[in-house]
Structure formats: C-alpha cells, structure tokens
C-alpha cells in the first residue's frame, strides 16, 4: 500500500511539473501462492481433468534460459545445482570439474555440454494444459522455474529427445526412476495449476499405485493471465464467448472456475460446484 501511495505521489508531482508521464499497463493480479501437502495418490486425484488444446502453441512464447547479469543463465544454474561433484565456474559461466547423473536413464558424465536441461512438464504440454491462458511473464517464470527443484532437471540429451513433449501415458523413464518421475510430474502440474487429460490421469494413477504413497509437498506458483481484449477492459483470458458450454468445449475451451475465470459468469453452473464447461 505504501509503495502504491508513493508511486501515485510521484506521478502527480511529475504531471504537475508539465512533464509527460509514460505509464505501462499493469499485469492482472496473480493468483495467491499456497502450500499443498497430500499423499501421492491423493494429489494425482486432485488434478483437474480437461481436454488438451495445442492450438496457438509456439515455443517462443516461453522465454527460457534467461540470465541474471552474471554470465549464468537458467540452464547453467540447474547444472551447477545438480552437479554430484561441485563444478568450477569460469568465465561466461563455463563449467569444469563437475560430475552429473541423468536419473531418466542412469547415465553419468563429466561433460555438462552432453546434458540437456529438461522441463519436467514440457513447454508444449504446459500450453496444452492451461499455459495458453497465462500472460508472457508467467510463461517466462514457468520456463525458468528455479523456485522448485522438480521443475527443471539435467538429463542426457538422448533421454530428453526421447521424451520430447510426451506425457506419462506416452513416455516414462527407466523403471527404477518411475516413482520419482511420477512424484515430480504431479508436483509440477500441481504447482502451476495445470490440468491432465483422461489418459494421462489413468497412467499416473496406475504408476502411483505401484509406488509408496508418500506425502508430496508443493508450493503453488503465482499465475497471471492475459488481459482481455474486450471493450470492458477487465482482466482474464481472451476466450470467445459462446452460447453454451457445449460450444465452448467443442472449440477446446474451459473449464472455468468461479472467482478465478471471468468466463465462469457467462455459463450456467447447473451442479453448483463452482466450475463450468468441464469435460
């Protein structure tokens, strides 16, 4: 509140002096963060099921591997953090002397250039599962998420390319890594409030059923959605308004949650559960 008051005072004083003030549109408020603690199988069941929508995806919409002014970008930082033997950091964040382990396929290396940094939930899968509604800043934060060590993982380039943008119904790492992979996949989906499709949920439940039902702890990320282009100027998504939920679903839209998505008010919540246009 104090910072907002000071900003208003500065703008008022500058305007009064006759200078031109250029302001930048403020991004929509981000959803508040929370800590979620659930047994693995319970966390899988709590993931919302929705049809995936690839329409409009472009990898460039996720600005990734950003730097912080010291020569190291996000990829470098993951490699530094995950080194089994500490690496020496040289000029331009060159790494030497470290050792790395790819848990996807059990391979080791002393050459960090032979490893990729994988998005646990691939960028395309995130887009399909809800990121298409995020603003550019939220997508950038997702693509460079160092706030949860499960979000980004250093693995062999071959394992990363084998996985590509597939979900656990389509691809899994070696058997010994299954339970860790499921825990981390579910944690990232929960952290970023991403949905799962029916096949993905069925696969996750099957794998989780063969793993220890350990408690998974997740701190959710703050989510900002894109500004609406409607004449009202309200915040939310840019989804088109249809006459019925059936039409919206046919076009790959929904679900909408009461208090989060402005589209919720467009449709009838027949069962009163606070969600409309669910699939």
Secondary structure, 3 states (H helix, E strand, C coil): CHHHHHHHHHHHHHHHCCCCCCCCCCCCCCCCCCEEEEEHHHHHHHCCECCCCCCCCCHHHCCCCCECCCCCEHHHHHHHHHCCECCEECHHHCEECCEEEECCCCEEECCHHHEEEEECCCHHHHHHCCHHHECHHHHHHHHCCCCCCCCEEEEEHHHHHHHCCCCCCCCCCCHHHHHHHHHHHHHHHHHCCCCECHHHHHHHHHHHCCCCCCEEEEECCCCCECECCCCCCCECCCCCCCCCHHHHHHCCCCCEECCCCHHHHHCCCCCCCCEECCC
